[in-house]
Every structure is written in C-alpha cells, then in structure tokens.
C-alpha cells in the first residue's frame, strides 16, 4: 500500500517537474527573443549614427580640399 502511494506520488512529481521545465523554457525563449531583437535594434541604430557622422566628416574634408 505505502509503496503504491510512493510510486504514484513520484510519477506525479516527475510529470509536474517536466511540465514546469518546458513551460519555463518557453518563457525564457520569449524573453531571449525580445532581448536579441532589442539588441539588434540598438546595434543597427548605433551603426547608422556612426556612419552618418563619418560620412559628414569625410564630406567636410572633401569640401576643404576642393576649395584649396
């Protein structure tokens, strides 16, 4: 009798642990996807700003060379 209850309890515990693990991993995956999306947006914005500043600096140097 006690062995049967212990087996049922362990089966339920394993099932609950497995379900909780998969649910948690699914939540973690969503958070990671959002984090990667935000990081890629920030990186792209930073590269755009950097390239615009560099292009403006190069254009001002070209204008100074042409005026000489």
Backbone as ProteinMPNN parsed JSONL, in Angstrom:
{"seq_chain_A": "XXXXXXXXXXXXXXXXXXXXXXXXXXXXXXXXXXXXXXXXXXXXXXXXXXXXXXXXXXXXXXXXXXXX", "coords_chain_A": {"N_chain_A": [[0.827, -1.196, 0.0], [1.83, 1.335, 0.936], [4.003, 1.513, -0.767], [2.793, 1.716, -3.235], [1.494, 4.223, -3.071], [3.724, 5.855, -2.807], [4.915, 5.434, -5.302], [2.953, 6.501, -7.026], [2.998, 9.147, -6.18], [5.617, 9.869, -6.859], [5.447, 9.604, -9.629], [3.635, 11.65, -10.281], [5.115, 13.82, -9.38], [7.329, 13.76, -11.128], [6.028, 14.227, -13.566], [4.93, 16.793, -13.087], [7.3, 18.266, -12.691], [8.537, 17.995, -15.185], [6.641, 19.275, -16.842], [6.699, 21.858, -15.75], [9.35, 22.554, -16.308], [9.404, 22.632, -19.154], [7.516, 24.656, -19.588], [8.771, 26.8, -18.351], [11.098, 26.998, -19.901], [9.977, 27.757, -22.317], [9.044, 30.303, -21.661], [11.476, 31.541, -21.099], [12.62, 31.451, -23.617], [11.038, 33.256, -25.051], [11.663, 35.646, -23.729], [14.392, 35.804, -24.325], [14.277, 36.071, -27.115], [13.072, 38.584, -27.346], [15.046, 40.126, -26.113], [17.218, 39.787, -27.881], [16.137, 40.961, -30.164], [15.837, 43.641, -29.296], [18.536, 44.282, -28.789], [19.604, 44.037, -31.37], [18.261, 46.105, -32.676], [19.271, 48.331, -31.292], [22.01, 48.078, -31.911], [21.97, 48.373, -34.714], [20.958, 50.984, -34.97], [23.026, 52.393, -33.722], [25.14, 51.878, -35.53], [24.152, 53.192, -37.8], [24.108, 55.869, -36.952], [26.847, 56.231, -36.415], [27.95, 55.844, -39.009], [26.744, 57.973, -40.41], [27.872, 60.199, -39.094], [30.566, 59.777, -39.74], [30.479, 59.961, -42.524], [29.666, 62.635, -42.854], [31.886, 63.921, -41.778], [33.875, 63.138, -43.599], [32.858, 64.31, -45.923], [33.084, 67.02, -45.302], [35.85, 67.26, -45.225], [36.451, 66.705, -47.89], [35.244, 68.902, -49.141], [36.822, 70.957, -48.129], [39.287, 70.308, -49.293], [38.709, 70.668, -52.013], [38.222, 73.377, -52.141], [40.691, 74.494, -51.886]], "CA_chain_A": [[0.0, 0.0, 0.0], [2.713, 2.515, 1.023], [4.839, 1.52, -1.956], [1.931, 2.171, -4.318], [1.308, 5.667, -2.875], [5.016, 6.471, -3.1], [5.095, 5.378, -6.753], [2.032, 7.475, -7.621], [3.5, 10.478, -5.843], [6.814, 10.131, -7.661], [5.005, 9.801, -11.013], [3.057, 12.991, -10.365], [6.224, 14.768, -9.212], [8.098, 13.771, -12.38], [5.192, 14.879, -14.568], [4.876, 18.221, -12.77], [8.625, 18.842, -12.929], [8.728, 18.059, -16.638], [5.765, 20.321, -17.368], [7.222, 23.141, -15.288], [10.593, 22.819, -17.039], [9.082, 23.043, -20.52], [6.838, 25.95, -19.532], [9.778, 27.793, -18.011], [11.967, 27.171, -21.068], [9.228, 28.515, -23.312], [9.074, 31.698, -21.208], [12.851, 32.03, -21.27], [12.841, 31.632, -25.044], [10.381, 34.508, -25.443], [12.466, 36.741, -23.178], [15.627, 35.881, -25.101], [13.953, 36.612, -28.434], [12.863, 40.029, -27.187], [16.347, 40.73, -25.813], [18.002, 39.809, -29.124], [15.525, 41.962, -31.028], [16.206, 44.971, -28.792], [19.967, 44.49, -29.014], [19.861, 44.255, -32.792], [17.781, 47.45, -32.998], [20.243, 49.285, -30.732], [23.243, 47.968, -32.694], [21.736, 48.957, -36.03], [20.852, 52.429, -34.788], [24.368, 52.893, -33.438], [25.922, 51.855, -36.775], [23.632, 54.239, -38.683], [24.593, 57.155, -36.429], [28.302, 56.259, -36.629], [28.232, 56.028, -40.436], [26.353, 59.334, -40.793], [28.896, 61.127, -38.597], [31.787, 59.566, -40.517], [30.243, 60.475, -43.874], [29.683, 64.095, -42.78], [33.27, 64.33, -41.561], [34.581, 62.952, -44.872], [32.363, 65.305, -46.877], [33.662, 68.324, -44.962], [37.254, 67.203, -45.638], [36.459, 66.807, -49.358], [34.922, 70.293, -49.494], [38.003, 71.774, -47.792], [40.314, 70.008, -50.29], [38.293, 71.231, -53.297], [38.286, 74.843, -52.081], [42.102, 74.931, -51.895]], "C_chain_A": [[0.87, 1.258, 0.0], [3.579, 2.644, -0.22], [4.052, 2.062, -3.151], [1.722, 3.688, -4.24], [2.594, 6.406, -3.225], [5.271, 6.492, -4.604], [4.192, 6.4, -7.444], [2.519, 8.903, -7.376], [4.722, 10.825, -6.686], [6.449, 10.341, -9.132], [4.449, 11.205, -11.216], [4.159, 14.041, -10.26], [7.044, 14.873, -10.501], [7.312, 14.492, -13.466], [5.126, 16.387, -14.333], [6.21, 18.909, -13.04], [8.89, 18.993, -14.42], [7.896, 19.182, -17.251], [6.281, 21.696, -16.989], [8.483, 23.523, -16.05], [10.301, 23.302, -18.453], [8.395, 24.396, -20.547], [7.843, 27.059, -19.246], [10.705, 28.057, -19.198], [11.266, 27.958, -22.164], [9.219, 30.002, -22.939], [10.458, 32.31, -21.4], [13.128, 32.299, -22.74], [12.219, 32.945, -25.532], [11.192, 35.702, -24.959], [13.758, 36.905, -23.972], [15.381, 36.437, -26.5], [13.765, 38.123, -28.372], [14.191, 40.733, -26.937], [17.203, 40.829, -27.078], [17.451, 40.853, -30.085], [15.919, 43.369, -30.597], [17.685, 45.269, -29.026], [20.277, 44.739, -30.484], [19.368, 45.632, -33.242], [18.772, 48.5, -32.506], [21.527, 49.265, -31.554], [23.086, 48.63, -34.06], [21.655, 50.472, -35.954], [22.227, 53.045, -34.543], [25.219, 52.926, -34.705], [25.452, 52.946, -37.734], [24.159, 55.596, -38.24], [26.089, 57.295, -36.682], [28.636, 56.528, -38.095], [27.835, 57.414, -40.922], [27.39, 60.35, -40.344], [30.17, 61.01, -39.419], [31.646, 60.14, -41.928], [30.276, 62.004, -43.864], [31.102, 64.619, -42.596], [34.068, 64.217, -42.852], [34.132, 63.968, -45.911], [32.951, 66.679, -46.576], [35.143, 68.367, -45.337], [37.353, 67.34, -47.152], [36.17, 68.227, -49.806], [36.122, 71.192, -49.22], [39.117, 71.532, -48.83], [39.975, 70.672, -51.634], [38.408, 72.751, -53.299], [39.716, 75.365, -52.117], [42.656, 75.102, -53.264]], "O_chain_A": [[0.679, 2.146, -0.831], [3.858, 3.752, -0.677], [4.601, 2.787, -3.98], [1.772, 4.363, -5.268], [2.559, 7.458, -3.864], [5.794, 7.477, -5.124], [4.636, 7.092, -8.36], [2.455, 9.755, -8.263], [4.845, 11.949, -7.172], [7.067, 11.161, -9.811], [4.758, 11.867, -12.207], [4.134, 15.042, -10.976], [7.409, 15.974, -10.911], [7.88, 15.29, -14.212], [5.251, 17.169, -15.275], [6.236, 20.022, -13.565], [9.412, 20.017, -14.86], [8.389, 19.948, -18.079], [6.299, 22.604, -17.82], [8.667, 24.689, -16.4], [10.893, 24.283, -18.904], [8.661, 25.204, -21.436], [7.768, 28.137, -19.836], [11.056, 29.205, -19.47], [11.902, 28.744, -22.865], [9.371, 30.86, -23.808], [10.586, 33.462, -21.816], [13.802, 33.273, -23.075], [12.819, 33.656, -26.339], [11.386, 36.665, -25.702], [14.171, 38.029, -24.258], [16.201, 37.198, -27.013], [14.241, 38.853, -29.242], [14.439, 41.809, -27.482], [17.844, 41.854, -27.312], [18.216, 41.553, -30.748], [16.292, 44.196, -31.429], [18.043, 46.38, -29.416], [21.128, 45.569, -30.805], [19.991, 46.259, -34.098], [19.078, 49.451, -33.225], [22.077, 50.322, -31.862], [23.97, 49.362, -34.506], [22.228, 51.167, -36.794], [22.549, 54.097, -35.096], [25.943, 53.894, -34.936], [26.274, 53.563, -38.413], [24.609, 56.388, -39.068], [26.551, 58.351, -37.112], [29.506, 57.346, -38.394], [28.524, 57.983, -41.769], [27.752, 61.253, -41.098], [30.787, 62.018, -39.76], [32.585, 60.734, -42.46], [30.851, 62.611, -44.768], [31.478, 65.633, -43.183], [34.856, 65.108, -43.169], [34.948, 64.44, -46.702], [33.281, 67.425, -47.498], [35.64, 69.423, -45.73], [38.249, 68.022, -47.649], [36.786, 68.711, -50.755], [36.405, 72.098, -50.004], [39.816, 72.474, -49.203], [40.867, 71.182, -52.312], [38.663, 73.352, -54.343], [39.933, 76.554, -52.353], [43.822, 75.463, -53.417]]}, "name": "protein", "num_of_chains": 1, "seq": "XXXXXXXXXXXXXXXXXXXXXXXXXXXXXXXXXXXXXXXXXXXXXXXXXXXXXXXXXXXXXXXXXXXX"}
